[in-house]
């Protein structure tokens, strides 16, 4: 990965994470079930027990952790493209997003079960919102990458 593609991948991860986070917060507002991922993640990392009004430190920790994971997901997408597993297109972005959603649900389910402070949330609503938000994450991440670069010089294409 050259520096240009590194920064494009990081940017696509940041933008997609921001959109995903917005979706999760909109779900909370529309359906009255707590799905504020930054609040939840920050509280679980910091030990803050106030989900609805966490400290600034908790929000900062949650934001840093959430956006870092988003960048890791985008980097993973870049590797999958480079290995020729997925193409950079809309259909594959939906598939990648759905697969990411399944991975996120499994990780969150484990994290919630193993964590000493288990927040009181509707896991069904949280996981549903998480799945939908990851599909949108995949679409946004792939399309941001595609909009910025015309020819990513993927490894598998160079080897042909």
Phi, psi and omega in degrees: 000123177277170186297324179298311181290330175299309182293324177296319179294318176299313179300316180296324176293320180293313181296314181296323178293321177297317179294316179300316180298319177300317178299315180297320180287325176295322178301316178302314182292315184287320188250000176059033173236134187290114177226027181282094189299320181293318177299311183297311181297315179299317179296321181289327178286316186273341185085007177292130183262005183256083182301321188278342178212065183287164179290165177299321178301317180297317179295318179297314179299315179297319180294312180299316180295314183295314180291327176296317178295321177300319178294321178297318177300315179297321176298321177297319178299316180301317178296317180298322176295317182294331177276357179078015181282321178232155173257162179271087178207172185296312183302311180293331178293325176293317179297313179300317179297317179296317177297320177297321178298318178296315177299315181298318179297316179297317179295312180297318180300315178296314182299316180294321181289324184272341185289139181294330177251102181266109181294150180272097177225160173280105182296326178300313179293317181299314182290324177297311179298320180297318180296310180299316181296327178287327174298315178295321176304311180301315180297313182293314182301312181295317183289326175297313179301314182295322181293325185278325183239132178275323184226097183284355181052059181290144185303314184295332177284327179291333182277353182281000000 
